[in-house]
Amino acid sequence: MVYEFAKYPDETLVVFSDIRKKDNGKEYIRVSFERPTEEGFDTVVFELPSYKIVEKEGNYSKEEIKEFRETVEKGAHLFFKYAREKIK
């Protein structure tokens, strides 16, 4: 499942996944930034807690991606908290 977190003025939607587990048992969440375009979507997906970009498609600028990374880093604890609350 995914849950809406925020919507930016340019229509970028921020959503986060439920808590998932890797084969080694470590928990992770994916946080996606998606903006509709005429051709589909601009998309950047981060995986927490590593903060790695696991998917990138479209035309987000380096500055936008930097801003998204800051949002993910500052809000990591909230993404995990909200994901845990959604599960209950």
Secondary structure per residue as TSV (DSSP state, phi and psi in degrees):
chain	resnum	aa	ss	phi	psi
A	1	M	-	360.0	155.7
A	2	V	E	-127.6	152.1
A	3	Y	E	-129.7	139.1
A	4	E	E	-74.3	135.7
A	5	F	E	-109.7	-46.0
A	6	A	E	-161.5	163.5
A	7	K	E	-133.0	126.5
A	8	Y	-	-84.2	160.5
A	9	P	T	-58.2	-27.6
A	10	D	T	-85.4	12.7
A	11	E	S	80.2	5.9
A	12	T	-	-65.1	127.0
A	13	L	E	-104.6	132.4
A	14	V	E	-106.3	120.6
A	15	V	E	-128.9	155.2
A	16	F	E	-132.2	151.8
A	17	S	E	-86.0	171.7
A	18	D	-	-71.6	171.8
A	19	I	-	-75.3	130.8
A	20	R	E	-118.5	164.5
A	21	K	E	-125.0	136.7
A	22	K	-	-78.9	172.7
A	23	D	T	-57.9	-30.0
A	24	N	T	-85.2	3.3
A	25	G	S	90.6	-6.8
A	26	K	-	-72.2	137.4
A	27	E	E	-81.9	147.9
A	28	Y	E	-151.7	161.8
A	29	I	E	-133.6	148.0
A	30	R	E	-109.1	133.4
A	31	V	E	-117.0	122.9
A	32	S	E	-113.9	139.8
A	33	F	E	-115.7	118.8
A	34	E	E	-133.6	130.4
A	35	R	E	-124.2	127.3
A	36	P	E	-67.9	143.1
A	37	T	E	-133.6	174.4
A	38	E	T	-64.8	-28.1
A	39	E	T	-95.0	-6.2
A	40	G	E	147.1	-108.5
A	41	F	E	-144.6	146.7
A	42	D	E	-88.0	132.4
A	43	T	E	-139.0	136.7
A	44	V	E	-136.5	127.9
A	45	V	E	-122.3	125.4
A	46	F	E	-104.8	148.5
A	47	E	E	-111.1	129.8
A	48	L	E	-105.5	143.5
A	49	P	T	-92.9	6.4
A	50	S	T	-76.3	-22.8
A	51	Y	T	66.2	15.4
A	52	K	E	-74.6	145.0
A	53	I	E	-81.8	120.2
A	54	V	E	-105.6	-9.5
A	55	E	E	-155.8	138.3
A	56	K	E	-150.9	123.9
A	57	E	E	-148.5	140.5
A	58	G	S	102.4	-151.0
A	59	N	-	-123.1	35.5
A	60	Y	-	-68.6	139.7
A	61	S	-	-78.1	164.9
A	62	K	H	-59.4	-37.7
A	63	E	H	-66.2	-41.8
A	64	E	H	-63.1	-43.4
A	65	I	H	-64.3	-38.2
A	66	K	H	-60.9	-43.9
A	67	E	H	-62.9	-41.7
A	68	F	H	-63.5	-42.6
A	69	R	H	-61.0	-42.4
A	70	E	H	-62.0	-41.5
A	71	T	H	-60.6	-45.3
A	72	V	H	-65.8	-44.4
A	73	E	H	-65.1	-44.3
A	74	K	H	-71.1	-29.5
A	75	G	H	-104.8	9.7
A	76	A	H	-53.7	-45.8
A	77	H	H	-61.8	-34.2
A	78	L	H	-71.5	-39.5
A	79	F	H	-59.9	-44.7
A	80	F	H	-66.5	-41.8
A	81	K	H	-60.8	-50.5
A	82	Y	H	-64.7	-37.7
A	83	A	H	-63.4	-41.0
A	84	R	H	-65.1	-40.1
A	85	E	H	-67.1	-35.0
A	86	K	H	-68.7	-28.7
A	87	I	H	-71.7	-33.3
A	88	K	-	-69.7	360.0
